[in-house]
Amino acid sequence: MSDDIHESEEAEEDSHQDESQNEIPQQELKEVDMHDFNFVAYNEDIAILGSKGSGKSYLANNLLQNLHGINVYVWDFNHQFHDSRSILFHDLDDMTKTIEEAGNHTIHCILQDYNKEEQQFRKFCKFAFNRGNCVLIIDEVHTYCTKQKIIKEYNDLILSGRPRGVSVISISSRPASLPNNVLSNASHVFSFKLNLESDCEFLESYMGSEVWQLMPVDKRKKMRDAQELEKHSFYYRNMDEDSGVIGKI
């Protein structure tokens, strides 16, 4: 990705700006072979899914590094994120203080908190919800949320974040374990290689049978005649469209 994502100063104060200024132009995505991907920051959610080492963090870092002029806060559970324009924190209180002192200036923050307990994650989500006008990148969502255990503060972001100008980019290696709200409210879903049949069956209900191409051929229930995808390939679906595309980072 090469071109900047531009945003007017007014957008820092109003999440209901001209959406076209927040879009990632198609030409920026040629390096990763994506097609027609326009992410409207402060208004849309993204889910990035797939097994360990499949390419999720690489894609998420590309998104982070190209969200210029936009507030981005990263919950970096496994220390996977890097961005020369971001400020790295190891304590949530230090991060929130810096954000508040920044006022209306946009800021990128990567939080590699020493405290990874659930209560700290709740505080992170609550702060972002109250702050508004930000994009959150949350790694390893399944560590805190499952279908049987839905964290209220995270669920508030998914269900009620849009009116507050909050976009959530949720990353997980266990799609089938995620609360259904994550997929049903995502505008864009990227799924990389899958190893578990349960994950593929769950995603099929949202994305279509094409997701079986993400499984090894000998484990597929469907799409067995489709060739094995190259390493770091993904299936992308704009959930407002009737079908998706195969790409590669």
N, C-alpha and C positions, 0 to 999 in steps of 0.2 A: 504494500500500500504506500502511496506517495503523497497525494494531495491532502491538504488540511480540510478539516470539517470546520466551517466558519459559522459563527453565531453572533448576532448583533448584541450590543450592550443591553438593549431592552430585554433580551431573552433571559438575562440573568435575574430579572425582576419579575418576569411573567412567563410562566410555562406554556401559556396559550399563544405562542408566537407563530409566525409563518413556518409551518412544518418543513418546508423545503430547505430551510437554512440548516436543519439538523440532519439532513440525509447524508449517508455515506454514498458518494457517487459510484455508479457502476464501474467506472474506469479504474477506481482505486482497488477493485477486488480481483483484477486479472491475475495477480500474482498467486492467488489461491484458487483460481478457477471457479469463483462463485459467479452466479448469474442473477441479475435483477434484484440485488439485495439493497434495500433502502431502509435503514434503521432510523426511526424518528425518536431521537433522544428526548427524555422527559415525558414520553407519551406511550412507548411500546416496551414490551418485555421480550427477552430472549432466553431460550433454554439451550445449553450446550451439553451434550450427553455422550457417553461412550466409555469404553473400558480404559483402564490405566495405561498410559503411554500411547494412546491412540491419536493425540493431537489436540485435545481440548484446550490445554493451557496455551499452546502456541496460538490458536485462534483467538482466545480471550485476550492475550497480550497484544495481538494486532489491533483488536478493537480498542483496548485501553490507549494505546499509543496514537491512535488516530481520532480520538474524541477531543479535539481541540476546542477551547472556549466553552467547555462543558464541565460541570462539577462531577468528579468521579471518586467514589469511595470504595476501596477493595477490601473485602474480608479474605485475607490470604492465608488460608489454613495451613497449607504445606509449603509456604515460601516459594511459590512458583512464578511470582509476578515481578516485572522489572520495567522501569520506564524512566528515562533520564529527566523527564519533567515532573515526576511524582516525588512527593515527600514520604519517606519511609518512617513508620511509627511502630513501636513495640508496646504501646500503652494506649488504650482507648481514650482515657481522659486527656492525654497530651494531644491526641488527634482532634478531639472535639473542641478543645481550647483553641488550637491553631485555626480550625475552620471558622469558628466564631470571630476570631480576631481578623480574619481575611475579609469579613464583611461581604460586599457584593462582588469581590474579585473571585474569578473561577480558580479552582484548585483541584489537583489530583492527589489523593492520599492512598497509600498502601499500608494497611494495618496487618502486621505480623505479630499479633498480640501474644505476649508470654502466657496470658490467661485465656485459654480456649474453652473454658467452662460455659455451659449453656446460658447462665445468667449474663455473662459478658456478651454473648451473641445476641441475647435479647436486648441489651442496652444499645448495642450497635444498630440494630434494626429500628428500635424506637427513636434513637437520635436522628437517623436518616429520614424517617417518616415525618417527624416534627419539623425538621429542617426544610425538607422539600427541595424541588428543583435540583435533582441530582440523579446520576446513574450509579447504581450499586452493582458491583461484581462480587458475587458470593460463591466461593469455592467450597466443594464438599458439602453441599446442602444436606445430603442424606445423613450426615453425621449428627445433625440436630433435628431433622424433620423426617417423619415417615407417615405412611397412611394412617397408622394408629396413633401417632403423636405429632400433632400440628402445633408449632410454636405460634402463639397468638401474634406476637410482634412481626414475625415474618409473614404470616398470613395477611395481616393488615396491609403490608407492602404490596402483596400480590393482588389483593381484592380491592383495596382503596387507595393505592399509591398514585394512580394516574391523575386524579383531580388535584393532587398535591405536586404534580410534576415529577414523580419518582418513577424511574425505569429500573427494572431488576433483571440482571443477567445471572441466571442460576446455572451452576455447573455441578454435574454429578456423574459418578461412574456407576450408579445404581438407579436407572430410570424407573424400574418397577416399584422401587421403595418410596418414590416421591409422592407427596400429596397430589391428588388429581388436579388441584387448582393451578399447579405450576404449569402443566401442559395446556389446560383449558384456557388459560389467560395469556399464554405466550403468543406473540405475533409471528415470531421466527423461531424455528427449531432446527438445530444442527445436531445430527447424530453420527458419531464416528463408530468404529468397530465395536461389535457386541459379542460377548462370549456366552451369555446366559439366555436360554430360551425364554424365560419369564420376562426379561427386559424387552426382547424383541416382540413378544406377544402384546405387551403393554403398549409399546410405541405403535404397533400396527393399528391399534384402534384409533389413534390420532393422526398418523401420518400415511397410512396405507401399506399394502403388502410389499412395496418396494424396499422397506426397511430390512427384509430378510436377506437382501444382498450384503448387509453389514455383518452377517454371520458367516463363519466358515462353511463351505459348501456341504460338508458331511454332517452339519448340524441343522441345516435348513429344513423347514417344513414346506416352504414355498420358494419360488424363484431359483430352483435347483439348476436350471439350465443357464442361468446368468453366470457370467465368468466371475472368478474371484477378484475382488477389488484390490487395487494397489494399497500399499501401506499408507496410512494417514489420509485415506479417502473418507468422505462423509456423504450423508444424504441430507440435503437442505430442503426445508419446506416453509414457504410463506403460507401461514395458515389461512390466509384469505384467498389463496389460489387453489385450484382443483388438483394440482399435482406438484411434485418437487423435482429436484435435479440432483445428480451425482456430481460431486466436486472433489478436489484434492488440494491440500495445503502444500 
